[in-house]
Amino acid sequence: MSTQTQEVEVQLPPKLTWLFAEKARYRICYGGRGSGKTRSFALMTAVKAMEWAEQGKHGTILCGREFMNSLAESSFEEVRGVIETTPYLTDYFEVGERFIRTKNGRISYSFAGLRRNLDSIKSKSRILLAWVDEAEGVSDTAWMKLIPTVREEDSELWITYNPETKYSATHQRFRENPPRGAKSLALNYKDNPFFPSVLNQERLNDKEQRPEMYEHIWEGAFLTFSEGAYYALEMRVAREEERITRVAYNPGVGVVTSWDLGVGDSTSIWFAQFVGAEVHIIDYYEASGVGLDHYVKVLQEKGYVYDKHILPHDVRVRELGSGMSRLETLANLGIRDVDIAPMLNIDDGIQAVRSMLSRCWFDAEKTDKGVECLVSYSRDYDDTNKVFRLRPRHDWASHGADAFRYLAVGYRPNSSDWGEPIRRNLAGVV
């Protein structure tokens, strides 16, 4: 890469040369461990800083992660490491205990955690480059706030991460529906000519001893079961027993729906049929930013014959605007035969789900996202003390998992008629 005054040689995995060639607003790299992506991106932030400083630009390179309580949890050490081991960079930068900047003072680094520091990031001026490492867990709200702050002419956003789920905000925004001006590629250990032998031994150990995690850790595959997940064992068994398959709707058995009603976020609905000793999970729906009439219309359009609707206990709370509860609103829209889920503590509800999952069959196509919610629903992580908290993490998976918990605790069919045909012609009323 050349600057106005000199030409420098940059050592990167060959696959990355395309990603950094020519101008691009977004440069996205995802994959497993040992690919060299983090070190390569740290190196390229310094090369870009050098290039921009030589061009006379002034501004900030922001290095962000979802969580950061100290510089030790940031990309600071990665950037400092590549600068201190690359002669032409060492001569060009000043590196202190808490700062990195070019010696001419034109370009400086800033390090931040996106989860808690978004408002302070929004106030930063002249961000030339924002590099978000470990970006899988960054929320859509964080992306919506961060992206407009990177608004200098020819400014760039770089994203690196190990994928976990196709329903994460990062995957949806940058891979499923990539923005214009995006360059994106997968990078794994096989693509890294500098992959160390000691790390290869770790890879082989994981392949032998932790095969269920190997594809995610080393090959960049989606995470099948996450650490701290509440239903990891039960959902693994469901896959092994091929209970995530095609599950047909039985018109002779009433459908039970179970709802988690979001306020300002997603509403989730499961559709289940209790057939003998089995629970057939035939459908799942989730949306946000729409009114209750939207969900009632969805239920009508699906054409199922409904037996019962399980709603969360807070459905009785009256809304300030209308003075009506959502229970009353749903009743006015035609939702009948409602049961309110009991106010059990979350741990009891989770145990009820675990007990029920062994009897559940999921339609693989229609409940795909709901299944991902159950797989990903996990304990909150205390990034300061490096331990899992006793409470669930509130993220994209919470709504589907909560709705399923209400199903487990809120519907108790009589054993004498469990599975008996429920024929109820509601004439357009659900």
Secondary structure by P-SEA (a helix, b strand, c coil): cccccbbbbbbccccccccccccccbbbbbbbcccaaaaaaaaaaaaaaaaaaaacccccbbbbccccccccccaaaaaaaaaaacaaaaaccccccccccccccccbbbbbbccccaaaaaacccccbbbbcccccccaaaaaaccccccccccbbbbbbcccccccccccccccccccccccccccccccccccaaaaaaaaaaacccccccccccccccccccccccaaaaaaaaaaaccccbbbbcccbbbbbbbbccccbbbbbbbbbbcccbbbbccccccccccaaaaaaaaaaacccccbbbbccccccccccccccaaaaaaaaccccccccccccaaaaaaaaaaacccbbbccccaaaaaaaaaaccccccccccccccccccccaaaaaaaaaaaaacccccccccccbbbbcccccc
